[in-house]
Amino acid sequence: MTIATTDDIVQGMNRTKQLARERGFSENIVMKLQLVTEEASTNAYEYCAKHGLDSHIVIWNITNSTFELIVRQKGSVFPIVQENDLKSGMRGRGLKLIVSLMDQVEVREQGEFIELYMKKEKENGV
C-alpha cells in the first residue's frame, strides 16, 4: 500500500486491523499492531516529507501464527534504538515503542530502499 497522506496512514492502520483479525490475532495484539503501523508509517511519512519524497510503502505478510509489517522508503540505514536510549524530549520515542511492542525489528537495506521490518508472533496460539 502506498502511503502519501495522513489519511493513507489511517487506512493502513485499518488494513492492519482487518488482516490481524482475519487471522485470529487477539484484540490486544491487534491494537499493538495498529499502533506500530501508525508509528512506523508516521515516521516514514515525516522523513519523506522532509526529504522531498512523495510516499513510502507498507507491506503485510501474515500467516496464522505471525504478522510481518514492512515499511519501505528511500533513504539511508538508521540504527535500532537500544534499551537505555530513551529520549526525554517531545519526539524520538517511536522506534523505541515499536521495538517494545514487536518480537523482531530490523532495518534492512534493499538497493536504494530502506525497510523497517517488524514481526509479531501470536501469543499462546491467540
C-alpha positions in Angstrom: 0.0 0.0 0.0 1.4 3.4 -0.9 1.3 6.0 1.9 1.3 9.6 0.6 -1.1 11.3 3.0 -2.1 11.2 6.7 -5.4 9.7 5.5 -3.4 6.8 4.0 -1.8 6.2 7.4 -5.3 5.7 8.9 -6.2 3.4 6.0 -3.1 1.4 6.7 -4.0 1.1 10.4 -7.4 -0.1 9.4 -5.9 -2.6 6.9 -3.6 -3.9 9.7 -6.7 -4.4 12.0 -8.6 -6.2 9.3 -5.8 -8.5 8.4 -4.9 -9.3 12.0 -8.5 -10.0 12.9 -8.9 -12.3 9.9 -6.0 -14.4 11.0 -7.3 -14.6 14.6 -4.9 -12.4 16.5 -6.2 -11.3 19.9 -7.6 -7.8 20.2 -4.7 -6.9 22.4 -2.2 -7.8 19.6 -4.5 -6.1 17.0 -4.3 -2.9 19.0 -0.5 -3.1 19.3 -0.1 -3.8 15.6 -2.2 -0.8 14.7 -0.1 1.4 17.0 3.1 0.1 15.3 1.6 0.6 11.9 0.7 4.2 12.8 4.1 5.0 14.4 6.2 3.4 11.6 4.2 5.0 8.9 4.2 8.4 10.6 7.9 8.3 10.9 8.4 7.3 7.3 5.8 10.0 6.2 7.6 12.7 8.1 11.0 11.6 6.7 9.7 11.5 3.1 8.1 15.0 3.5 11.3 16.4 4.9 13.4 15.0 2.1 11.0 15.8 -0.8 9.9 12.2 -1.4 6.3 11.6 -2.4 5.5 8.4 -0.5 6.5 5.2 1.2 5.1 1.7 1.0 3.6 -0.6 3.7 3.7 -4.3 3.0 1.9 -7.0 5.1 3.0 -10.7 5.2 0.6 -12.6 7.5 0.4 -16.3 8.4 -1.8 -18.0 11.0 1.0 -17.5 13.6 3.0 -14.5 12.5 2.3 -10.9 11.4 5.0 -9.2 9.5 4.9 -5.5 8.7 7.4 -3.8 6.4 7.7 -0.1 5.8 9.8 0.7 2.7 11.1 4.1 1.8 14.1 5.7 0.0 16.8 6.7 2.4 19.7 5.5 4.4 20.2 2.9 7.1 19.4 4.0 10.7 20.2 2.3 14.0 17.6 0.5 16.1 17.2 2.2 19.4 18.9 0.5 22.4 17.0 -0.2 25.6 18.8 2.6 27.5 18.5 5.2 24.7 15.1 6.6 25.7 14.7 10.3 24.6 13.2 12.7 27.0 12.0 15.4 24.5 8.7 15.6 22.7 9.9 13.4 19.8 12.0 10.4 19.2 10.4 7.6 21.2 8.5 6.0 18.3 11.2 3.4 17.3 11.7 2.5 21.0 7.9 1.9 21.3 7.9 -0.3 18.1 10.8 -2.3 19.5 9.0 -2.9 22.8 5.8 -4.0 21.1 7.2 -6.3 18.4 9.0 -9.6 18.7 11.6 -8.7 16.0 12.6 -5.4 14.4 15.3 -4.9 11.8 16.4 -2.3 9.4 17.3 -3.7 6.0 18.9 -2.2 3.0 17.3 -3.2 -0.3 19.0 -1.4 -3.1 18.0 2.3 -3.0 15.4 1.5 -0.4 15.4 1.0 3.4 13.0 -1.3 5.0 11.9 -1.3 8.6 10.9 -5.0 9.1 8.7 -5.8 12.1 7.4 -9.2 13.2 4.9 -10.2 15.9 4.1 -13.8 16.8 0.7 -14.9 18.2 0.8 -15.4 21.9 -0.3 -18.8 23.1 -2.0 -19.5 19.9 -4.0 -16.3 20.0 
